[in-house]
Amino acid sequence: MSLPRCALSLLAVFAFASASCSTAPSPGEIQRDVQQGKAESAAEKLEKARDSDPDSFDTRMELGEVYYQLARKAMDEDNQALYVEYLRKAQTEILAAARIEPTSPEPHTELGIITAYEGDLNGSETAFRNALRLAQSDKYRQYSGGTFYSNLAHISVYKGDLPAARRYLTKAGKAGAPQDELDRISVLLAWKENDMVEARDIFNGAVITSPRAFAATWDGAPLPKKMENFEDFAAVCCKNPTCGPHMENACKRERQAVAHRELTIDTVAEQLKIERERREQLKKIYEKKKGVEITIEDPNAPASTPPATTPAPAPAKK
């Protein structure tokens, strides 16, 4: 999906800006690495660019995004220690970007994507609301696209707040959100509501008008095959731990097994620690920043939403 970088979505792909140092790798080199699945190589190039210019907002954001992709890869490979390492690295870079440009919505959008992946829907909603609020400020008004609203619609569906999801979808459409994203969320909404006629009608129409919404990726992960009918759509969601646990009743109605992540106790503890660190750092960044109105969760409060996972009793892998 081609979107402004400050309007990243749960379905987003990378768009890389140039690094400021003339000896740094070109944006094309980095983008080729990502497209070819060479995230480690992209991270190495971006680390060099960051070390050359640690105050580059674009470089810090890009590196945070690549680290997040590496965290997901580690989780897919059940390397939970590496997952935690990259998750912390991703957060560090994104928060550094927020310090550099505290009025930018982009870090908050990326934090919303990451917390949604972790299963913290309330934290994700807070981050997406902050991104929308900042996007509506004068400096970023030209980027106030519908993706900010569609992200909130997506989270609202997962939370079961369907009236809010509809309101956000309407605003997203009026503000120019990509049609493929609107279609996918609309199918989820109708399915969650158990309006199967509507869900199938939307899917059947969208697979023709917005084929890329059902052909390439799901929440950033590549699809094994193109989704050709609603049953394919349901199977992909239910087998994906970023979707299935939030659509559990809908999956059961379709007789689909729901995939849950099995995190070790150590990984759950580290993930919650990273969440507290995020809250603490955001408080430090914004507590003295006058004229910037965002919501910051209490660092001392417990996690707002338990991770959508099944903790395993074994210690984390080393």
Sequence and secondary structure as in RCSB ss.txt:
>XXXX:A:sequence
MSLPRCALSLLAVFAFASASCSTAPSPGEIQRDVQQGKAESAAEKLEKARDSDPDSFDTRMELGEVYYQLARKAM
DEDNQALYVEYLRKAQTEILAAARIEPTSPEPHTELGIITAYEGDLNGSETAFRNALRLAQSDKYRQYSGGTFYS
NLAHISVYKGDLPAARRYLTKAGKAGAPQDELDRISVLLAWKENDMVEARDIFNGAVITSPRAFAATWDGAPLPK
KMENFEDFAAVCCKNPTCGPHMENACKRERQAVAHRELTIDTVAEQLKIERERREQLKKIYEKKKGVEITIEDPN
APASTPPATTPAPAPAKK
>XXXX:A:secstr
    GGG  TT        SSTTS  HHHHHHHHHTT HHHHHHHHHHHHHH TT HHHHHHHHHHHHHHHHHHH
HTT HHHHHHHHHHHHHHHHHHHHH TT SHHHHHHHHHHHHHT HHHHHHHHHHHHHHHTSGGGGGG  THHHH
HHHHHHHHHT HHHHHHHHHHHHHTT  HHHHHHHHHHHHHHTT HHHHHHHHHHHHHH GGGGTSEETTEE SS
   SHHHHHHHHHHSTTTGGGGHHHHHHTT     B  BHHHHHHHHHHHHHHHHHHHHHHTT TT       TT
S  SS  SB  BSS    
